[in-house]
Amino acid sequence: MSTVAAFDQTVLPAGIRSRFVENINGLRMHMLEAGFHSHSSADRRPCVLLLHGFPELAYSWRKVMLPLAQAGYHVIAPDQRGYGRTSGWDADYDGELASFRMLNLVRDVLGLVSALGYRSVAAVVGHDFGAPVAAWCALLRPDVFHSVALMSAPFAGPPPLPFDTDRDAALAPATAGLADPGMNAALAQLQPPRKHYQWYYSTREANDDMRHCAQGLQAFLRAYYHYKSADWKQNRPHPLKSWSAADIAELPTYYIMRLDQNMAQTVAPEMPTAAAIEACAWLPERELAVYSAEYARTGFQGGLQWYRCATSANFAAELQLFSGRSIDVPTCFIAGKSDWGVYQKPGDFEKMRSSACTRMLGCHLVDGAGHWVQQEQPQEVSRLLLEFLAAAAKISA
């Protein structure tokens, strides 16, 4: 992968800069930052770390970075491993997959914080697939990550170890969740036959399907972002009864896809009209073009490697080391009221609130937002984050 320059300042809001940090767990990490005026140890600002999801970039935080910086924080948003202008990761489908496993993603984040001279941060904030990374940061290193805000993806805790099964091996639970091939088979038996998007994202074909789709990359991303936003009025999420094929098939087709369609084909019918695109204040074409230019250059495989790790049973054992552990630092959850991501894994939202996070300070479902909550409703997200940071600081004092 060729080395690229930092973003030209014309791409970014005034007060946000783009730069690189070398030698972060084998990466040359690109990041955006705001509130960076003083770096002396005597008056260094408290740090807030923002972790994006898929298919996004550090750029997805552009609308909340300045309000956080204006409140006195040094705000850092990296392009994570596999994304954007960060380099040093393997884009080959047949390459080293283990570097994208969860514990190594946490190592990336910890390495960045340390390289920037912080022994602790006020909060780590994660959206979408960035949310489990943020959650594991807080679970594994509460001494470093003093609070955590999870956005759009609830955290249900580490995977459990089989318990009290020595007299009857049949009591040991079968492989569960996304690593369970039985669920994929059950979805394929529905009428019409279906598949889970994370299994699709784990296939060899997914990257080329999206990167070289018939409608073009920018049109694909426009339809994808629109379909998962509050602008698609059919997004009316509700809790699902169980992790069964029949129940999760209630999810929209961007989550539970038609078996015979790829993601570009799935979202194409939901392409907004020219008038709707013109009226989309939260993602105008010039901002969408930043995403499409980056993914045209890198492809999607770096981000898709994260899904391959999630759907494989190969990396569960090391996470089971932490079975029974909870997140005990102050925590909040923020999502759009029109975001099906809150409920895509039945029971996770409830487990997060009842056991996985022991110091929940609030769960907020934001009006007028779907999955891209920090882009669709940045003012409300900024307000909620600042409110949470103030409350968490009082607890930690």
DOZASE-564168 format. One record per residue (C-alpha): residue number from 1; residue in three letters; x, y, z. Coordinates in steps of 0.05 Angstrom, whole numbers, plus 5000, padded with zeros to 4 digits. Layout:
! DOZASE-564168
<rec pos="NUM" code="ALA" px="X" py="Y" pz="Z"/>
...
//
This chain:
! DOZASE-564168
<rec pos="1" code="MET" px="5000" py="5000" pz="5000"/>
<rec pos="2" code="SER" px="5030" py="5066" pz="4979"/>
<rec pos="3" code="THR" px="5043" py="5121" pz="5030"/>
<rec pos="4" code="VAL" px="4996" py="5180" pz="5025"/>
<rec pos="5" code="ALA" px="5000" py="5251" pz="5052"/>
<rec pos="6" code="ALA" px="4958" py="5281" pz="5107"/>
<rec pos="7" code="PHE" px="4891" py="5312" pz="5087"/>
<rec pos="8" code="ASP" px="4895" py="5380" pz="5055"/>
<rec pos="9" code="GLN" px="4867" py="5431" pz="5104"/>
<rec pos="10" code="THR" px="4812" py="5449" pz="5055"/>
<rec pos="11" code="VAL" px="4780" py="5381" pz="5068"/>
<rec pos="12" code="LEU" px="4773" py="5392" pz="5143"/>
<rec pos="13" code="PRO" px="4736" py="5443" pz="5186"/>
<rec pos="14" code="ALA" px="4781" py="5498" pz="5213"/>
<rec pos="15" code="GLY" px="4811" py="5476" pz="5279"/>
<rec pos="16" code="ILE" px="4819" py="5402" pz="5259"/>
<rec pos="17" code="ARG" px="4885" py="5379" pz="5232"/>
<rec pos="18" code="SER" px="4909" py="5315" pz="5199"/>
<rec pos="19" code="ARG" px="4976" py="5282" pz="5216"/>
<rec pos="20" code="PHE" px="5012" py="5216" pz="5224"/>
<rec pos="21" code="VAL" px="5042" py="5180" pz="5284"/>
<rec pos="22" code="GLU" px="5096" py="5130" pz="5267"/>
<rec pos="23" code="ASN" px="5110" py="5060" pz="5296"/>
<rec pos="24" code="ILE" px="5042" py="5045" pz="5328"/>
<rec pos="25" code="ASN" px="5042" py="4969" pz="5333"/>
<rec pos="26" code="GLY" px="5070" py="4963" pz="5263"/>
<rec pos="27" code="LEU" px="5027" py="5019" pz="5235"/>
<rec pos="28" code="ARG" px="5038" py="5088" pz="5209"/>
<rec pos="29" code="MET" px="4974" py="5115" pz="5239"/>
<rec pos="30" code="HIS" px="4937" py="5173" pz="5210"/>
<rec pos="31" code="MET" px="4894" py="5214" pz="5257"/>
<rec pos="32" code="LEU" px="4853" py="5277" pz="5261"/>
<rec pos="33" code="GLU" px="4858" py="5321" pz="5323"/>
<rec pos="34" code="ALA" px="4828" py="5383" pz="5353"/>
<rec pos="35" code="GLY" px="4845" py="5422" pz="5416"/>
<rec pos="36" code="PHE" px="4920" py="5410" pz="5404"/>
<rec pos="37" code="HIS" px="4945" py="5479" pz="5420"/>
<rec pos="38" code="SER" px="4989" py="5460" pz="5479"/>
<rec pos="39" code="HIS" px="5028" py="5395" pz="5487"/>
<rec pos="40" code="SER" px="5071" py="5412" pz="5547"/>
<rec pos="41" code="SER" px="5062" py="5362" pz="5603"/>
<rec pos="42" code="ALA" px="5046" py="5417" pz="5653"/>
<rec pos="43" code="ASP" px="4983" py="5441" pz="5619"/>
<rec pos="44" code="ARG" px="4963" py="5384" pz="5573"/>
<rec pos="45" code="ARG" px="4889" py="5378" pz="5562"/>
<rec pos="46" code="PRO" px="4851" py="5315" pz="5581"/>
<rec pos="47" code="CYS" px="4846" py="5269" pz="5522"/>
<rec pos="48" code="VAL" px="4784" py="5242" pz="5488"/>
<rec pos="49" code="LEU" px="4794" py="5186" pz="5437"/>
<rec pos="50" code="LEU" px="4743" py="5174" pz="5382"/>
<rec pos="51" code="LEU" px="4740" py="5106" pz="5346"/>
<rec pos="52" code="HIS" px="4701" py="5100" pz="5280"/>
<rec pos="53" code="GLY" px="4666" py="5040" pz="5251"/>
<rec pos="54" code="PHE" px="4650" py="5012" pz="5181"/>
<rec pos="55" code="PRO" px="4649" py="5037" pz="5128"/>
<rec pos="56" code="GLU" px="4674" py="5101" pz="5158"/>
<rec pos="57" code="LEU" px="4738" py="5137" pz="5176"/>
<rec pos="58" code="ALA" px="4766" py="5185" pz="5228"/>
<rec pos="59" code="TYR" px="4730" py="5237" pz="5185"/>
<rec pos="60" code="SER" px="4663" py="5212" pz="5211"/>
<rec pos="61" code="TRP" px="4678" py="5250" pz="5276"/>
<rec pos="62" code="ARG" px="4690" py="5317" pz="5243"/>
<rec pos="63" code="LYS" px="4625" py="5347" pz="5270"/>
<rec pos="64" code="VAL" px="4635" py="5331" pz="5344"/>
<rec pos="65" code="MET" px="4710" py="5343" pz="5350"/>
<rec pos="66" code="LEU" px="4707" py="5419" pz="5354"/>
<rec pos="67" code="PRO" px="4652" py="5423" pz="5408"/>
<rec pos="68" code="LEU" px="4693" py="5374" pz="5450"/>
<rec pos="69" code="ALA" px="4757" py="5413" pz="5438"/>
<rec pos="70" code="GLN" px="4722" py="5479" pz="5455"/>
<rec pos="71" code="ALA" px="4703" py="5448" pz="5522"/>
<rec pos="72" code="GLY" px="4776" py="5438" pz="5538"/>
<rec pos="73" code="TYR" px="4794" py="5369" pz="5511"/>
<rec pos="74" code="HIS" px="4848" py="5344" pz="5465"/>
<rec pos="75" code="VAL" px="4807" py="5304" pz="5416"/>
<rec pos="76" code="ILE" px="4839" py="5249" pz="5376"/>
<rec pos="77" code="ALA" px="4806" py="5208" pz="5320"/>
<rec pos="78" code="PRO" px="4850" py="5156" pz="5285"/>
<rec pos="79" code="ASP" px="4838" py="5118" pz="5221"/>
<rec pos="80" code="GLN" px="4839" py="5049" pz="5252"/>
<rec pos="81" code="ARG" px="4877" py="4988" pz="5226"/>
<rec pos="82" code="GLY" px="4852" py="4972" pz="5156"/>
<rec pos="83" code="TYR" px="4824" py="5042" pz="5141"/>
<rec pos="84" code="GLY" px="4839" py="5107" pz="5107"/>
<rec pos="85" code="ARG" px="4908" py="5137" pz="5109"/>
<rec pos="86" code="THR" px="4935" py="5091" pz="5163"/>
<rec pos="87" code="SER" px="4984" py="5042" pz="5131"/>
<rec pos="88" code="GLY" px="5024" py="4981" pz="5152"/>
<rec pos="89" code="TRP" px="4965" py="4932" pz="5150"/>
<rec pos="90" code="ASP" px="4956" py="4874" pz="5103"/>
<rec pos="91" code="ALA" px="4901" py="4884" pz="5050"/>
<rec pos="92" code="ASP" px="4907" py="4813" pz="5023"/>
<rec pos="93" code="TYR" px="4848" py="4767" pz="5035"/>
<rec pos="94" code="ASP" px="4897" py="4710" pz="5043"/>
<rec pos="95" code="GLY" px="4944" py="4752" pz="5086"/>
<rec pos="96" code="GLU" px="4954" py="4757" pz="5162"/>
<rec pos="97" code="LEU" px="4883" py="4758" pz="5190"/>
<rec pos="98" code="ALA" px="4904" py="4753" pz="5264"/>
<rec pos="99" code="SER" px="4929" py="4825" pz="5265"/>
<rec pos="100" code="PHE" px="4856" py="4847" pz="5259"/>
<rec pos="101" code="ARG" px="4833" py="4809" pz="5320"/>
<rec pos="102" code="MET" px="4802" py="4848" pz="5378"/>
<rec pos="103" code="LEU" px="4861" py="4846" pz="5426"/>
<rec pos="104" code="ASN" px="4908" py="4872" pz="5373"/>
<rec pos="105" code="LEU" px="4860" py="4929" pz="5356"/>
<rec pos="106" code="VAL" px="4862" py="4948" pz="5430"/>
<rec pos="107" code="ARG" px="4938" py="4945" pz="5427"/>
<rec pos="108" code="ASP" px="4936" py="4994" pz="5369"/>
<rec pos="109" code="VAL" px="4894" py="5043" pz="5409"/>
<rec pos="110" code="LEU" px="4937" py="5036" pz="5472"/>
<rec pos="111" code="GLY" px="5000" py="5047" pz="5430"/>
<rec pos="112" code="LEU" px="4972" py="5111" pz="5400"/>
<rec pos="113" code="VAL" px="4953" py="5139" pz="5468"/>
<rec pos="114" code="SER" px="5022" py="5123" pz="5495"/>
<rec pos="115" code="ALA" px="5059" py="5152" pz="5435"/>
<rec pos="116" code="LEU" px="5021" py="5217" pz="5445"/>
<rec pos="117" code="GLY" px="5046" py="5221" pz="5517"/>
<rec pos="118" code="TYR" px="4983" py="5202" pz="5555"/>
<rec pos="119" code="ARG" px="4982" py="5152" pz="5612"/>
<rec pos="120" code="SER" px="4906" py="5159" pz="5614"/>
<rec pos="121" code="VAL" px="4849" py="5187" pz="5574"/>
<rec pos="122" code="ALA" px="4784" py="5219" pz="5600"/>
<rec pos="123" code="ALA" px="4741" py="5176" pz="5553"/>
<rec pos="124" code="VAL" px="4746" py="5128" pz="5495"/>
<rec pos="125" code="VAL" px="4685" py="5134" pz="5449"/>
<rec pos="126" code="GLY" px="4669" py="5082" pz="5397"/>
<rec pos="127" code="HIS" px="4616" py="5079" pz="5343"/>
<rec pos="128" code="ASP" px="4593" py="5017" pz="5305"/>
<rec pos="129" code="PHE" px="4652" py="4968" pz="5303"/>
<rec pos="130" code="GLY" px="4692" py="5021" pz="5341"/>
<rec pos="131" code="ALA" px="4645" py="5009" pz="5400"/>
<rec pos="132" code="PRO" px="4670" py="4938" pz="5417"/>
<rec pos="133" code="VAL" px="4742" py="4964" pz="5411"/>
<rec pos="134" code="ALA" px="4725" py="5020" pz="5460"/>
<rec pos="135" code="ALA" px="4690" py="4970" pz="5506"/>
<rec pos="136" code="TRP" px="4749" py="4923" pz="5507"/>
<rec pos="137" code="CYS" px="4796" py="4982" pz="5520"/>
<rec pos="138" code="ALA" px="4756" py="4999" pz="5582"/>
<rec pos="139" code="LEU" px="4749" py="4927" pz="5605"/>
<rec pos="140" code="LEU" px="4823" py="4910" pz="5597"/>
<rec pos="141" code="ARG" px="4856" py="4976" pz="5618"/>
<rec pos="142" code="PRO" px="4810" py="5016" pz="5664"/>
<rec pos="143" code="ASP" px="4872" py="5049" pz="5691"/>
<rec pos="144" code="VAL" px="4883" py="5081" pz="5623"/>
<rec pos="145" code="PHE" px="4812" py="5090" pz="5596"/>
<rec pos="146" code="HIS" px="4775" py="5124" pz="5653"/>
<rec pos="147" code="SER" px="4707" py="5123" pz="5620"/>
<rec pos="148" code="VAL" px="4675" py="5095" pz="5557"/>
<rec pos="149" code="ALA" px="4618" py="5118" pz="5511"/>
<rec pos="150" code="LEU" px="4589" py="5064" pz="5465"/>
<rec pos="151" code="MET" px="4551" py="5086" pz="5404"/>
<rec pos="152" code="SER" px="4503" py="5044" pz="5362"/>
<rec pos="153" code="ALA" px="4532" py="4976" pz="5382"/>
<rec pos="154" code="PRO" px="4516" py="4950" pz="5453"/>
<rec pos="155" code="PHE" px="4569" py="4910" pz="5490"/>
<rec pos="156" code="ALA" px="4544" py="4846" pz="5523"/>
<rec pos="157" code="GLY" px="4609" py="4826" pz="5557"/>
<rec pos="158" code="PRO" px="4664" py="4776" pz="5541"/>
<rec pos="159" code="PRO" px="4645" py="4708" pz="5511"/>
<rec pos="160" code="PRO" px="4630" py="4658" pz="5567"/>
<rec pos="161" code="LEU" px="4670" py="4596" pz="5583"/>
<rec pos="162" code="PRO" px="4633" py="4529" pz="5587"/>
<rec pos="163" code="PHE" px="4616" py="4520" pz="5660"/>
<rec pos="164" code="ASP" px="4603" py="4458" pz="5703"/>
<rec pos="165" code="THR" px="4607" py="4411" pz="5644"/>
<rec pos="166" code="ASP" px="4659" py="4360" pz="5667"/>
<rec pos="167" code="ARG" px="4608" py="4305" pz="5680"/>
<rec pos="168" code="ASP" px="4568" py="4316" pz="5616"/>
<rec pos="169" code="ALA" px="4602" py="4346" pz="5556"/>
<rec pos="170" code="ALA" px="4534" py="4355" pz="5523"/>
<rec pos="171" code="LEU" px="4521" py="4412" pz="5571"/>
<rec pos="172" code="ALA" px="4576" py="4453" pz="5538"/>
<rec pos="173" code="PRO" px="4543" py="4506" pz="5494"/>
<rec pos="174" code="ALA" px="4551" py="4500" pz="5418"/>
<rec pos="175" code="THR" px="4588" py="4555" pz="5382"/>
<rec pos="176" code="ALA" px="4542" py="4614" pz="5388"/>
<rec pos="177" code="GLY" px="4529" py="4680" pz="5354"/>
<rec pos="178" code="LEU" px="4563" py="4700" pz="5289"/>
<rec pos="179" code="ALA" px="4612" py="4642" pz="5292"/>
<rec pos="180" code="ASP" px="4554" py="4592" pz="5289"/>
<rec pos="181" code="PRO" px="4549" py="4561" pz="5220"/>
<rec pos="182" code="GLY" px="4481" py="4533" pz="5239"/>
<rec pos="183" code="MET" px="4450" py="4602" pz="5237"/>
<rec pos="184" code="ASN" px="4476" py="4615" pz="5167"/>
<rec pos="185" code="ALA" px="4444" py="4549" pz="5145"/>
<rec pos="186" code="ALA" px="4379" py="4567" pz="5179"/>
<rec pos="187" code="LEU" px="4375" py="4635" pz="5145"/>
<rec pos="188" code="ALA" px="4387" py="4601" pz="5077"/>
<rec pos="189" code="GLN" px="4325" py="4558" pz="5090"/>
<rec pos="190" code="LEU" px="4278" py="4618" pz="5097"/>
<rec pos="191" code="GLN" px="4234" py="4640" pz="5040"/>
<rec pos="192" code="PRO" px="4263" py="4679" pz="5008"/>
<rec pos="193" code="PRO" px="4332" py="4650" pz="5027"/>
<rec pos="194" code="ARG" px="4373" py="4699" pz="5068"/>
<rec pos="195" code="LYS" px="4443" py="4710" pz="5097"/>
<rec pos="196" code="HIS" px="4473" py="4752" pz="5152"/>
<rec pos="197" code="TYR" px="4512" py="4813" pz="5128"/>
<rec pos="198" code="GLN" px="4572" py="4797" pz="5172"/>
<rec pos="199" code="TRP" px="4580" py="4729" pz="5139"/>
<rec pos="200" code="TYR" px="4574" py="4762" pz="5071"/>
<rec pos="201" code="TYR" px="4627" py="4813" pz="5092"/>
<rec pos="202" code="SER" px="4672" py="4754" pz="5109"/>
<rec pos="203" code="THR" px="4670" py="4727" pz="5038"/>
<rec pos="204" code="ARG" px="4725" py="4735" pz="4987"/>
<rec pos="205" code="GLU" px="4678" py="4770" pz="4939"/>
<rec pos="206" code="ALA" px="4652" py="4825" pz="4985"/>
<rec pos="207" code="ASN" px="4708" py="4876" pz="4973"/>
<rec pos="208" code="ASP" px="4704" py="4874" pz="4897"/>
<rec pos="209" code="ASP" px="4628" py="4873" pz="4899"/>
<rec pos="210" code="MET" px="4628" py="4941" pz="4933"/>
<rec pos="211" code="ARG" px="4691" py="4972" pz="4907"/>
<rec pos="212" code="HIS" px="4675" py="4958" pz="4834"/>
<rec pos="213" code="CYS" px="4599" py="4957" pz="4836"/>
<rec pos="214" code="ALA" px="4556" py="4972" pz="4775"/>
<rec pos="215" code="GLN" px="4528" py="5037" pz="4803"/>
<rec pos="216" code="GLY" px="4596" py="5065" pz="4821"/>
<rec pos="217" code="LEU" px="4629" py="5073" pz="4889"/>
<rec pos="218" code="GLN" px="4600" py="5141" pz="4908"/>
<rec pos="219" code="ALA" px="4529" py="5119" pz="4890"/>
<rec pos="220" code="PHE" px="4538" py="5055" pz="4930"/>
<rec pos="221" code="LEU" px="4561" py="5093" pz="4992"/>
<rec pos="222" code="ARG" px="4505" py="5144" pz="4983"/>
<rec pos="223" code="ALA" px="4452" py="5089" pz="4982"/>
<rec pos="224" code="TYR" px="4485" py="5051" pz="5039"/>
<rec pos="225" code="TYR" px="4489" py="5111" pz="5085"/>
<rec pos="226" code="HIS" px="4418" py="5133" pz="5066"/>
<rec pos="227" code="TYR" px="4388" py="5064" pz="5078"/>
<rec pos="228" code="LYS" px="4415" py="5060" pz="5149"/>
<rec pos="229" code="SER" px="4398" py="5132" pz="5167"/>
<rec pos="230" code="ALA" px="4336" py="5164" pz="5195"/>
<rec pos="231" code="ASP" px="4323" py="5191" pz="5125"/>
<rec pos="232" code="TRP" px="4298" py="5121" pz="5106"/>
<rec pos="233" code="LYS" px="4232" py="5127" pz="5141"/>
<rec pos="234" code="GLN" px="4220" py="5051" pz="5145"/>
<rec pos="235" code="ASN" px="4274" py="5046" pz="5198"/>
<rec pos="236" code="ARG" px="4230" py="5034" pz="5259"/>
<rec pos="237" code="PRO" px="4271" py="4988" pz="5303"/>
<rec pos="238" code="HIS" px="4246" py="4947" pz="5361"/>
<rec pos="239" code="PRO" px="4275" py="4891" pz="5405"/>
<rec pos="240" code="LEU" px="4275" py="4822" pz="5373"/>
<rec pos="241" code="LYS" px="4251" py="4760" pz="5410"/>
<rec pos="242" code="SER" px="4310" py="4714" pz="5401"/>
<rec pos="243" code="TRP" px="4374" py="4697" pz="5363"/>
<rec pos="244" code="SER" px="4336" py="4653" pz="5313"/>
<rec pos="245" code="ALA" px="4333" py="4657" pz="5238"/>
<rec pos="246" code="ALA" px="4258" py="4674" pz="5238"/>
<rec pos="247" code="ASP" px="4267" py="4730" pz="5288"/>
<rec pos="248" code="ILE" px="4329" py="4764" pz="5261"/>
<rec pos="249" code="ALA" px="4298" py="4762" pz="5191"/>
<rec pos="250" code="GLU" px="4256" py="4820" pz="5216"/>
<rec pos="251" code="LEU" px="4319" py="4863" pz="5208"/>
<rec pos="252" code="PRO" px="4324" py="4905" pz="5144"/>
<rec pos="253" code="THR" px="4361" py="4875" pz="5085"/>
<rec pos="254" code="TYR" px="4424" py="4914" pz="5100"/>
<rec pos="255" code="TYR" px="4431" py="4867" pz="5160"/>
<rec pos="256" code="ILE" px="4395" py="4803" pz="5137"/>
<rec pos="257" code="MET" px="4408" py="4802" pz="5062"/>
<rec pos="258" code="ARG" px="4376" py="4764" pz="5006"/>
<rec pos="259" code="LEU" px="4419" py="4702" pz="4994"/>
<rec pos="260" code="ASP" px="4425" py="4717" pz="4919"/>
<rec pos="261" code="GLN" px="4446" py="4790" pz="4927"/>
<rec pos="262" code="ASN" px="4511" py="4825" pz="4946"/>
<rec pos="263" code="MET" px="4511" py="4889" pz="4987"/>
<rec pos="264" code="ALA" px="4515" py="4936" pz="4927"/>
<rec pos="265" code="GLN" px="4454" py="4902" pz="4897"/>
<rec pos="266" code="THR" px="4419" py="4903" pz="4965"/>
<rec pos="267" code="VAL" px="4424" py="4979" pz="4974"/>
<rec pos="268" code="ALA" px="4414" py="5000" pz="4901"/>
<rec pos="269" code="PRO" px="4338" py="5002" pz="4904"/>
<rec pos="270" code="GLU" px="4342" py="5050" pz="4963"/>
<rec pos="271" code="MET" px="4384" py="5102" pz="4926"/>
<rec pos="272" code="PRO" px="4354" py="5169" pz="4945"/>
<rec pos="273" code="THR" px="4329" py="5217" pz="4892"/>
<rec pos="274" code="ALA" px="4370" py="5275" pz="4867"/>
<rec pos="275" code="ALA" px="4326" py="5322" pz="4908"/>
<rec pos="276" code="ALA" px="4336" py="5281" pz="4971"/>
<rec pos="277" code="ILE" px="4411" py="5281" pz="4960"/>
<rec pos="278" code="GLU" px="4410" py="5356" pz="4951"/>
<rec pos="279" code="ALA" px="4371" py="5363" pz="5016"/>
<rec pos="280" code="CYS" px="4417" py="5317" pz="5057"/>
<rec pos="281" code="ALA" px="4450" py="5368" pz="5102"/>
<rec pos="282" code="TRP" px="4484" py="5316" pz="5146"/>
<rec pos="283" code="LEU" px="4523" py="5286" pz="5087"/>
<rec pos="284" code="PRO" px="4529" py="5332" pz="5027"/>
<rec pos="285" code="GLU" px="4562" py="5305" pz="4964"/>
<rec pos="286" code="ARG" px="4628" py="5341" pz="4977"/>
<rec pos="287" code="GLU" px="4634" py="5305" pz="5044"/>
<rec pos="288" code="LEU" px="4612" py="5238" pz="5016"/>
<rec pos="289" code="ALA" px="4666" py="5247" pz="4963"/>
<rec pos="290" code="VAL" px="4719" py="5243" pz="5019"/>
<rec pos="291" code="TYR" px="4695" py="5173" pz="5037"/>
<rec pos="292" code="SER" px="4689" py="5150" pz="4965"/>
<rec pos="293" code="ALA" px="4759" py="5175" pz="4947"/>
<rec pos="294" code="GLU" px="4790" py="5140" pz="5007"/>
<rec pos="295" code="TYR" px="4754" py="5073" pz="4993"/>
<rec pos="296" code="ALA" px="4769" py="5078" pz="4919"/>
<rec pos="297" code="ARG" px="4843" py="5081" pz="4938"/>
<rec pos="298" code="THR" px="4844" py="5028" pz="4994"/>
<rec pos="299" code="GLY" px="4785" py="4984" pz="4980"/>
<rec pos="300" code="PHE" px="4743" py="4955" pz="5036"/>
<rec pos="301" code="GLN" px="4784" py="4893" pz="5053"/>
<rec pos="302" code="GLY" px="4819" py="4924" pz="5114"/>
<rec pos="303" code="GLY" px="4752" py="4937" pz="5148"/>
<rec pos="304" code="LEU" px="4724" py="4871" pz="5124"/>
<rec pos="305" code="GLN" px="4780" py="4834" pz="5160"/>
<rec pos="306" code="TRP" px="4748" py="4855" pz="5226"/>
<rec pos="307" code="TYR" px="4684" py="4819" pz="5206"/>
<rec pos="308" code="ARG" px="4723" py="4757" pz="5186"/>
<rec pos="309" code="CYS" px="4752" py="4755" pz="5256"/>
<rec pos="310" code="ALA" px="4683" py="4764" pz="5287"/>
<rec pos="311" code="THR" px="4653" py="4707" pz="5246"/>
<rec pos="312" code="SER" px="4711" py="4659" pz="5261"/>
<rec pos="313" code="ALA" px="4715" py="4617" pz="5323"/>
<rec pos="314" code="ASN" px="4791" py="4620" pz="5320"/>
<rec pos="315" code="PHE" px="4797" py="4683" pz="5363"/>
<rec pos="316" code="ALA" px="4744" py="4669" pz="5416"/>
<rec pos="317" code="ALA" px="4790" py="4630" pz="5463"/>
<rec pos="318" code="GLU" px="4834" py="4689" pz="5481"/>
<rec pos="319" code="LEU" px="4773" py="4733" pz="5494"/>
<rec pos="320" code="GLN" px="4745" py="4679" pz="5540"/>
<rec pos="321" code="LEU" px="4804" py="4693" pz="5585"/>
<rec pos="322" code="PHE" px="4762" py="4752" pz="5609"/>
<rec pos="323" code="SER" px="4697" py="4713" pz="5617"/>
<rec pos="324" code="GLY" px="4656" py="4742" pz="5674"/>
<rec pos="325" code="ARG" px="4692" py="4808" pz="5674"/>
<rec pos="326" code="SER" px="4652" py="4872" pz="5668"/>
<rec pos="327" code="ILE" px="4665" py="4944" pz="5649"/>
<rec pos="328" code="ASP" px="4669" py="4981" pz="5715"/>
<rec pos="329" code="VAL" px="4687" py="5051" pz="5693"/>
<rec pos="330" code="PRO" px="4632" py="5102" pz="5679"/>
<rec pos="331" code="THR" px="4596" py="5083" pz="5615"/>
<rec pos="332" code="CYS" px="4542" py="5112" pz="5571"/>
<rec pos="333" code="PHE" px="4507" py="5089" pz="5508"/>
<rec pos="334" code="ILE" px="4484" py="5134" pz="5451"/>
<rec pos="335" code="ALA" px="4448" py="5113" pz="5387"/>
<rec pos="336" code="GLY" px="4397" py="5139" pz="5338"/>
<rec pos="337" code="LYS" px="4325" py="5124" pz="5353"/>
<rec pos="338" code="SER" px="4320" py="5098" pz="5281"/>
<rec pos="339" code="ASP" px="4382" py="5053" pz="5288"/>
<rec pos="340" code="TRP" px="4369" py="4978" pz="5282"/>
<rec pos="341" code="GLY" px="4440" py="4967" pz="5306"/>
<rec pos="342" code="VAL" px="4416" py="4974" pz="5378"/>
<rec pos="343" code="TYR" px="4376" py="4910" pz="5370"/>
<rec pos="344" code="GLN" px="4412" py="4870" pz="5316"/>
<rec pos="345" code="LYS" px="4438" py="4819" pz="5366"/>
<rec pos="346" code="PRO" px="4377" py="4803" pz="5410"/>
<rec pos="347" code="GLY" px="4391" py="4811" pz="5484"/>
<rec pos="348" code="ASP" px="4456" py="4850" pz="5479"/>
<rec pos="349" code="PHE" px="4425" py="4917" pz="5496"/>
<rec pos="350" code="GLU" px="4394" py="4888" pz="5559"/>
<rec pos="351" code="LYS" px="4458" py="4851" pz="5579"/>
<rec pos="352" code="MET" px="4498" py="4915" pz="5571"/>
<rec pos="353" code="ARG" px="4453" py="4951" pz="5620"/>
<rec pos="354" code="SER" px="4443" py="4895" pz="5670"/>
<rec pos="355" code="SER" px="4512" py="4862" pz="5676"/>
<rec pos="356" code="ALA" px="4565" py="4878" pz="5624"/>
<rec pos="357" code="CYS" px="4572" py="4951" pz="5647"/>
<rec pos="358" code="THR" px="4566" py="4963" pz="5721"/>
<rec pos="359" code="ARG" px="4567" py="5040" pz="5721"/>
<rec pos="360" code="MET" px="4519" py="5060" pz="5666"/>
<rec pos="361" code="LEU" px="4506" py="5134" pz="5671"/>
<rec pos="362" code="GLY" px="4455" py="5136" pz="5614"/>
<rec pos="363" code="CYS" px="4427" py="5104" pz="5551"/>
<rec pos="364" code="HIS" px="4404" py="5155" pz="5500"/>
<rec pos="365" code="LEU" px="4365" py="5142" pz="5435"/>
<rec pos="366" code="VAL" px="4370" py="5206" pz="5395"/>
<rec pos="367" code="ASP" px="4311" py="5232" pz="5354"/>
<rec pos="368" code="GLY" px="4324" py="5245" pz="5281"/>
<rec pos="369" code="ALA" px="4383" py="5197" pz="5276"/>
<rec pos="370" code="GLY" px="4394" py="5128" pz="5248"/>
<rec pos="371" code="HIS" px="4459" py="5089" pz="5249"/>
<rec pos="372" code="TRP" px="4505" py="5148" pz="5234"/>
<rec pos="373" code="VAL" px="4485" py="5185" pz="5297"/>
<rec pos="374" code="GLN" px="4546" py="5230" pz="5306"/>
<rec pos="375" code="GLN" px="4539" py="5254" pz="5234"/>
<rec pos="376" code="GLU" px="4462" py="5258" pz="5232"/>
<rec pos="377" code="GLN" px="4454" py="5294" pz="5299"/>
<rec pos="378" code="PRO" px="4523" py="5321" pz="5318"/>
<rec pos="379" code="GLN" px="4497" py="5376" pz="5364"/>
<rec pos="380" code="GLU" px="4458" py="5329" pz="5407"/>
<rec pos="381" code="VAL" px="4514" py="5277" pz="5408"/>
<rec pos="382" code="SER" px="4564" py="5331" pz="5428"/>
<rec pos="383" code="ARG" px="4517" py="5354" pz="5484"/>
<rec pos="384" code="LEU" px="4508" py="5283" pz="5510"/>
<rec pos="385" code="LEU" px="4583" py="5268" pz="5507"/>
<rec pos="386" code="LEU" px="4600" py="5332" pz="5545"/>
<rec pos="387" code="GLU" px="4547" py="5317" pz="5597"/>
<rec pos="388" code="PHE" px="4575" py="5247" pz="5605"/>
<rec pos="389" code="LEU" px="4647" py="5271" pz="5610"/>
<rec pos="390" code="ALA" px="4629" py="5319" pz="5665"/>
<rec pos="391" code="ALA" px="4591" py="5266" pz="5704"/>
<rec pos="392" code="ALA" px="4646" py="5214" pz="5695"/>
<rec pos="393" code="ALA" px="4699" py="5264" pz="5718"/>
<rec pos="394" code="LYS" px="4661" py="5276" pz="5783"/>
<rec pos="395" code="ILE" px="4659" py="5201" pz="5796"/>
<rec pos="396" code="SER" px="4733" py="5192" pz="5780"/>
<rec pos="397" code="ALA" px="4756" py="5252" pz="5822"/>
//
